[in-house]
Amino acid sequence: MELLDRIKLSAKKLNKRIVLPEGYEERTLKAADISIKEKIASIILIGNPDEVLAHGEKLGLKNLKKATIIDPKTNVKKEHYINMMVELRKNKGMTREEASKLIENPLYLGVMMIKSGDADGEVSGADHATSDVLRPALQFIKTAPGVSIVSGAFIIVLPDKSFGENGVLFYADSGVNPDPNERELAEIAITSARSARQLCGFEPRIAMLSFSTKGSASHPSVDKVINATRIAKEMAPELMIDGELQGDAALVESVGQKKAPGSPVAGKANVLIFPDLNSGNIAYKLTERLAHAIALGPILQGIAAPVNDLSRGCSVNDIVDIIAITANQAAK
């Protein structure tokens, strides 16, 4: 069974409640319809119920009546959410008037539903910028215990099964942080290991990537990776992690044995941690196009509950896939 099929099968068994704040967005409605039909998750849409259903009817969608549709202006828990927002942000000076306006914003309402236990995860971003999706999540859900940074990961599924874990690799950070420091890079490595284990089902072998392997070059950016590797090992000594490693040393066994003999990771890495967003983002896009790989993501990690940000160029199938991934992330 292919990885994505396993992720969807797991999501069906979990039956998590996934909120889609962009209740009028066409691709989102089509993805919701498919997710309901295939029983991937219990879908919550945000919008005026009559308008959402009318829009779905025009699109020929048959299953939206099975979704829970929450009107941000009239929902029965509006006062509860407002009170919660004021309490959570009182130290930041949030007023009741401000909270009353924010709760009618679907992105804030979706987050407050998760915070209060009325939803298990959120998928948004088909019609919003990443910053708009992340802001309410970081204000109210916040980062997971022991984590200070949110990062963006991709599951890469290659036609060539000789790389990674039977052709599956986990890339991070490929979506959020332009230039993480040593501590942040270590946290991204540890968070990615947990995500890879949870979503891909394999034991992570983590390569901290650089243009240098074991001292073959000297530069402050290399030092950052060396120090991040040391910090990650101190924070999570149970993990199989090594660096600094070049890409070929991380992925090709003959090269790994030559450049980093004795390394538990070199030549067989399945989790690749990039030193900055330039390298991580370029690498996933090149892999997707040149290797004809499937790139599942971006998957946001490090938030205390799953909130995922879509690319605004996403397809309907991309949204369905992320709904399934979000359901799996919600399984604590």
C-alpha positions in Angstrom: 0.0 0.0 0.0 1.3 3.4 -0.9 2.1 6.0 1.8 -0.7 8.3 0.9 -3.2 5.4 0.9 -2.0 4.5 4.4 -2.4 8.0 5.6 -5.9 8.2 4.3 -6.8 4.8 5.7 -5.5 5.9 9.1 -7.5 9.2 8.9 -10.7 7.2 8.2 -10.1 5.2 11.4 -9.4 8.3 13.4 -12.5 10.3 12.2 -11.1 13.6 13.4 -13.0 16.9 13.1 -11.2 19.1 10.7 -12.3 22.7 10.3 -12.0 24.5 6.9 -12.4 28.2 7.5 -12.5 29.1 3.8 -16.1 27.9 3.4 -16.8 29.8 0.2 -13.6 28.8 -1.7 -14.4 26.5 -4.6 -11.4 24.1 -4.3 -12.0 23.9 -0.6 -15.7 22.9 -1.1 -14.8 20.3 -3.6 -12.1 18.9 -1.3 -14.7 18.9 1.6 -17.1 17.0 -0.6 -14.5 14.3 -1.5 -13.4 14.0 2.2 -16.9 13.5 3.3 -17.7 11.0 0.6 -14.5 9.0 1.4 -15.0 9.4 5.2 -11.5 10.9 5.6 -12.6 13.3 8.3 -15.7 14.9 9.9 -15.7 18.2 8.0 -16.6 21.6 9.6 -17.0 24.5 7.2 -17.2 28.1 8.2 -19.7 30.4 6.5 -23.3 31.2 6.2 -24.9 27.7 5.9 -27.4 28.7 3.2 -24.8 30.4 1.1 -22.3 27.6 1.5 -24.8 25.0 0.5 -26.1 27.1 -2.4 -22.5 27.5 -3.7 -22.0 23.7 -3.3 -25.2 23.0 -5.2 -24.0 25.2 -8.1 -20.8 23.2 -8.2 -22.7 19.9 -8.3 -21.5 18.7 -4.9 -23.7 16.1 -3.2 -22.2 15.6 0.2 -21.8 19.0 1.8 -25.1 18.6 3.7 -23.2 16.1 5.8 -20.7 18.8 6.9 -21.2 20.9 10.0 -21.4 24.5 8.8 -20.7 27.2 11.4 -21.8 30.8 10.8 -19.2 33.1 12.2 -21.7 35.9 12.9 -24.4 33.8 14.6 -22.8 30.6 16.0 -24.1 29.6 19.4 -20.7 29.5 21.1 -19.7 33.0 19.9 -19.8 34.5 23.5 -17.8 31.6 24.8 -15.1 32.1 22.2 -15.0 35.8 22.9 -14.6 35.3 26.6 -11.8 32.8 25.9 -10.0 35.2 23.6 -10.1 38.0 26.1 -8.8 35.7 28.9 -6.0 34.3 26.8 -4.8 37.6 25.5 -5.5 39.9 28.5 -1.8 40.3 29.1 -1.5 41.7 25.5 -4.3 44.1 26.2 -7.1 42.4 24.1 -10.4 44.1 24.7 -13.9 42.5 24.4 -14.6 44.8 21.4 -11.5 43.6 19.6 -12.3 39.9 20.3 -15.9 40.4 19.1 -14.6 41.6 15.7 -11.9 38.9 15.5 -14.2 36.0 16.2 -16.2 36.8 13.0 -12.9 36.2 11.1 -13.1 32.6 10.0 -9.4 32.0 10.6 -9.8 33.1 14.2 -13.0 31.2 14.7 -11.4 28.0 13.4 -8.5 28.4 15.8 -10.8 29.1 18.8 -12.8 26.0 17.9 -9.6 23.9 18.2 -8.6 25.7 21.4 -11.9 24.9 23.0 -12.0 21.3 21.9 -14.7 21.7 19.2 -12.4 20.7 16.4 -9.2 18.7 16.1 -7.4 20.5 13.4 -7.5 23.1 10.7 -6.7 23.4 7.0 -6.6 26.8 5.4 -4.6 29.0 3.0 -6.1 28.3 -0.4 -7.3 31.9 -0.3 -5.1 33.4 2.4 -1.4 34.2 2.9 0.7 32.1 5.3 1.0 34.9 7.7 -2.8 35.2 8.0 -3.1 31.5 8.7 -0.3 31.4 11.2 -1.1 34.6 13.2 -4.2 33.3 15.0 -2.7 29.9 15.6 0.4 31.3 17.2 -1.6 33.8 19.3 -4.1 31.3 20.7 -2.9 27.7 20.2 0.8 28.5 20.5 3.7 26.2 20.0 3.9 22.7 21.4 5.6 22.2 24.9 9.4 22.4 24.5 9.2 23.9 21.0 9.8 27.6 20.3 9.6 27.5 16.5 7.0 26.5 13.8 8.5 24.9 10.7 7.2 23.7 7.3 7.9 20.2 6.1 7.2 18.1 3.0 6.8 14.4 2.6 8.6 13.5 -0.6 7.6 10.3 -2.4 10.1 9.3 -5.1 9.7 6.9 -8.0 13.2 5.6 -7.2 12.7 3.4 -4.1 16.5 3.2 -3.4 16.5 6.5 -1.6 15.3 7.3 1.9 12.8 4.9 3.3 11.7 2.9 0.2 11.6 6.1 -1.8 10.1 8.3 1.0 11.9 11.3 2.4 11.0 14.0 4.9 12.3 17.5 4.1 12.4 20.5 6.6 12.3 23.4 6.9 11.1 24.0 3.4 8.3 26.5 4.1 8.6 28.9 7.0 11.9 30.1 8.5 14.4 32.0 6.3 17.4 31.5 8.6 16.9 29.5 11.8 19.7 29.8 14.4 21.5 26.8 15.9 18.9 26.1 18.6 16.0 26.6 16.2 17.6 24.3 13.7 18.0 21.6 16.4 14.4 22.0 17.3 13.3 21.7 13.7 15.3 18.4 13.4 13.6 17.0 16.5 10.1 18.1 15.5 10.7 16.6 12.0 11.8 13.3 13.5 8.5 13.1 15.4 6.4 14.1 12.4 8.1 11.6 10.2 7.6 8.8 12.6 3.9 9.8 13.1 3.0 10.4 9.5 5.3 8.1 7.5 5.6 5.3 10.0 9.4 4.8 9.9 12.2 5.3 12.3 13.9 8.6 11.5 17.5 8.8 10.4 18.2 12.5 10.4 20.8 14.2 8.2 21.8 17.8 9.1 22.7 19.1 5.6 25.5 21.4 4.6 27.9 22.0 1.7 30.5 20.4 4.0 30.8 16.8 5.3 32.6 16.3 8.5 34.9 19.3 8.3 35.6 19.2 4.5 34.9 23.0 4.4 35.0 25.8 6.9 32.5 28.6 7.1 30.1 30.1 9.7 27.1 28.5 8.0 28.9 25.1 8.4 29.6 25.9 12.1 25.8 26.5 12.5 25.0 23.0 11.3 27.7 21.4 13.4 26.5 23.2 16.5 22.8 22.5 15.7 23.6 18.8 15.4 25.3 18.8 18.8 22.4 20.6 20.4 19.9 18.2 18.8 21.8 15.2 20.1 21.8 16.7 23.6 18.1 17.5 23.5 17.1 14.1 22.1 19.9 11.6 22.6 17.5 8.7 21.5 17.4 10.0 17.9 19.6 8.8 15.1 21.0 12.1 13.9 24.3 13.1 12.2 25.9 16.1 10.6 27.2 18.0 9.0 26.6 16.0 5.8 26.4 16.9 2.1 23.4 15.7 0.2 25.2 12.9 -1.6 26.8 11.7 1.7 23.4 11.7 3.3 21.6 9.7 0.6 24.1 7.5 -1.3 25.5 4.7 0.7 28.8 4.4 -1.2 29.4 8.1 -0.8 28.4 8.1 2.8 30.8 5.3 3.7 33.6 7.2 2.0 32.9 10.7 3.3 31.6 9.8 6.8 32.7 6.3 7.7 31.0 4.9 10.8 28.1 7.3 10.6 24.7 5.8 11.6 22.9 8.1 9.1 25.2 8.7 6.1 24.0 7.0 3.0 20.7 6.0 4.4 19.0 9.3 5.7 15.3 9.5 5.4 14.8 12.9 7.1 16.7 15.8 5.6 17.2 19.0 7.6 18.2 22.0 5.5 20.3 24.8 7.0 18.0 27.6 5.7 14.8 28.2 3.8 16.7 29.0 0.6 18.1 25.5 0.4 15.0 23.7 1.7 12.5 25.4 -0.6 14.7 25.1 -3.7 15.5 21.4 -2.9 11.8 20.3 -2.6 10.8 22.1 -5.8 13.7 20.7 -7.8 13.1 17.2 -6.4 9.4 17.5 -7.3 10.1 18.6 -10.9 13.3 16.8 -11.8 12.7 13.5 -10.0 9.0 13.5 -10.8 8.4 13.1 -7.1 5.1 13.7 -5.2 5.6 16.5 -2.6 2.9 16.3 0.2 2.8 19.6 2.1 3.5 22.1 3.3 2.9 20.4 6.7 3.2 22.8 9.6 4.8 21.3 12.7 5.6 22.7 16.1 2.1 24.0 16.8 0.3 22.6 19.9 -2.6 21.4 17.7 -2.5 20.8 13.9 -3.1 23.9 11.7 -1.9 23.5 8.1 -1.4 26.2 5.6 -2.1 25.4 1.9 -0.3 26.9 -1.1 -2.7 29.4 -2.8 -1.9 27.4 -6.0 -3.1 24.1 -4.5 -5.3 21.6 -6.3 -8.4 20.0 -4.9 -6.5 16.8 -4.4 -3.8 18.7 -2.5 -6.4 19.9 0.0 -7.8 16.4 0.4 -4.3 15.0 1.1 -3.6 17.7 3.7 -7.0 17.1 5.4 -5.9 13.4 5.8 -2.4 14.4 7.0 -4.0 16.9 9.5 -6.3 14.2 10.9 -3.2 12.0 11.5 -1.4 14.9 13.2 -4.3 15.2 15.5 -3.9 11.7 16.8 -1.8 12.4 19.9 
